[in-house]
Amino acid sequence: MKLIDIVVISRKHFFFFVEKCNEVYRSGHDLGFYREVIAMHREYGDLRILIENTAFLKKSYETLEQWNMNQRGARMVPFDIFAASVRFWKNSLTSLYEYKLHQDIESEFSNIYGILEKVFCNLKLIFNSCQKIVPLF
């Protein structure tokens, strides 16, 4: 059994691991930013609407800053460029959003990987083009 199979065996298991991650990894001011993003998501429930919501994008941007995305050689692009890029990739992001970890998505990995590669290699987040998010599969 793969680790991902254990994590997503049920909603209960998945949220157990999410809570453990929140307890250990993010526990201070930065967790508050993340929780505000999640609260906005729960309120609207529609990623397409959220991507057009400047307050949501601003809080997401600020959360990334709190998570130290703007240091150690990486410099975030200005907010307006970030927001424009997220909106440009809205269709791909909402397509990815349709996949749920607790569902059987193994047969879709090829499609998911293709979308992820396009988004994460092209989303304007940081200035340093050498730093890319590297797919692990």
C-alpha positions as CSV (number, residue, x, y, z in Angstrom):
1,M,0.0,0.0,0.0
2,K,1.4,3.4,-1.0
3,L,1.5,6.3,1.5
4,I,-1.1,8.3,-0.5
5,D,-3.4,5.3,-0.2
6,I,-3.2,5.5,3.5
7,V,-3.7,9.2,3.6
8,V,-6.8,9.2,1.4
9,I,-8.4,5.9,2.5
10,S,-11.3,8.0,3.8
11,R,-12.2,11.6,4.6
12,K,-11.6,10.9,8.2
13,H,-8.0,9.7,7.6
14,F,-7.3,12.6,5.2
15,F,-8.5,15.3,7.6
16,F,-6.5,13.6,10.4
17,F,-3.4,14.1,8.4
18,V,-4.4,17.6,7.5
19,E,-4.9,18.5,11.2
20,K,-1.5,16.9,12.1
21,C,0.2,19.0,9.4
22,N,-1.5,22.1,10.7
23,E,-0.4,21.4,14.2
24,V,3.2,20.7,13.4
25,Y,4.0,22.6,10.3
26,R,2.0,25.8,10.5
27,S,1.0,26.9,13.9
28,G,1.5,30.7,14.2
29,H,0.5,33.8,12.4
30,D,0.9,32.1,9.0
31,L,-1.7,29.4,9.9
32,G,-4.2,32.2,10.5
33,F,-3.7,33.5,7.0
34,Y,-4.2,30.0,5.6
35,R,-7.3,29.5,7.6
36,E,-8.7,32.8,6.3
37,V,-8.2,31.5,2.7
38,I,-9.9,28.2,3.6
39,A,-12.8,30.1,5.2
40,M,-13.3,32.1,2.1
41,H,-13.3,28.9,0.0
42,R,-15.9,27.4,2.3
43,E,-18.1,30.6,2.1
44,Y,-18.0,30.7,-1.7
45,G,-17.5,27.0,-2.6
46,D,-16.8,27.9,-6.2
47,L,-13.2,28.2,-7.3
48,R,-14.2,30.1,-10.5
49,I,-15.8,32.9,-8.4
50,L,-12.9,32.9,-6.0
51,I,-10.3,33.4,-8.7
52,E,-12.2,36.5,-9.8
53,N,-12.4,37.7,-6.2
54,T,-9.5,40.2,-5.6
55,A,-9.8,39.8,-1.8
56,F,-9.3,36.1,-2.1
57,L,-6.3,36.4,-4.4
58,K,-4.8,39.1,-2.1
59,K,-5.2,36.8,1.0
60,S,-3.7,33.9,-1.0
61,Y,-0.8,36.1,-2.0
62,E,-0.3,37.3,1.6
63,T,-0.4,33.7,2.8
64,L,2.4,32.7,0.4
65,E,4.4,35.7,1.7
66,Q,3.8,34.4,5.2
67,W,5.0,31.0,4.1
68,N,8.4,32.6,3.2
69,M,7.9,32.4,-0.6
70,N,9.5,35.8,-0.8
71,Q,12.9,35.0,0.6
72,R,16.0,32.9,0.2
73,G,16.7,34.0,-3.3
74,A,13.0,33.8,-4.4
75,R,11.2,37.1,-5.0
76,M,7.5,37.1,-5.6
77,V,6.2,39.0,-8.5
78,P,4.0,42.0,-7.6
79,F,0.4,41.2,-6.7
80,D,-1.1,42.4,-9.9
81,I,1.1,40.1,-12.0
82,F,0.3,37.2,-9.6
83,A,-3.5,37.9,-9.9
84,A,-3.4,38.2,-13.7
85,S,-1.5,34.9,-14.0
86,V,-3.9,33.0,-11.7
87,R,-6.8,34.4,-13.7
88,F,-5.1,33.4,-17.0
89,W,-4.8,29.8,-15.7
90,K,-8.4,29.8,-14.3
91,N,-9.6,27.0,-16.6
92,S,-6.7,24.7,-15.8
93,L,-6.9,25.4,-12.1
94,T,-10.6,24.7,-11.9
95,S,-10.1,21.6,-14.0
96,L,-7.5,20.4,-11.4
97,Y,-10.0,21.4,-8.6
98,E,-12.4,18.7,-9.9
99,Y,-10.0,15.9,-8.8
100,K,-10.4,14.9,-5.2
101,L,-7.7,13.0,-3.3
102,H,-10.3,10.8,-1.6
103,Q,-11.6,9.7,-5.0
104,D,-10.1,7.0,-7.3
105,I,-8.1,9.3,-9.6
106,E,-5.2,6.9,-10.5
107,S,-6.6,6.4,-14.0
108,E,-6.5,10.2,-14.4
109,F,-2.8,10.7,-13.3
110,S,-1.6,11.3,-16.9
111,N,-4.2,14.1,-17.5
112,I,-3.6,15.6,-14.0
113,Y,0.2,15.6,-14.5
114,G,-0.2,17.4,-17.9
115,I,-2.3,20.1,-16.4
116,L,-0.1,20.4,-13.3
117,E,3.0,20.7,-15.4
118,K,1.5,23.5,-17.5
119,V,0.3,25.5,-14.5
120,F,3.3,25.1,-12.3
121,C,5.8,25.8,-15.0
122,N,4.0,28.9,-16.2
123,L,2.2,30.4,-13.2
124,K,3.8,33.8,-12.5
125,L,4.6,33.6,-8.8
126,I,8.3,34.4,-8.4
127,F,10.8,36.4,-10.5
128,N,13.5,33.7,-10.5
129,S,12.6,31.6,-13.5
130,C,15.2,28.9,-12.5
131,Q,13.0,28.0,-9.5
132,K,10.2,25.7,-10.6
133,I,8.0,23.4,-8.6
134,V,9.3,19.9,-9.5
135,P,6.7,17.2,-10.0
136,L,7.3,14.2,-7.7
137,F,5.8,11.5,-9.9
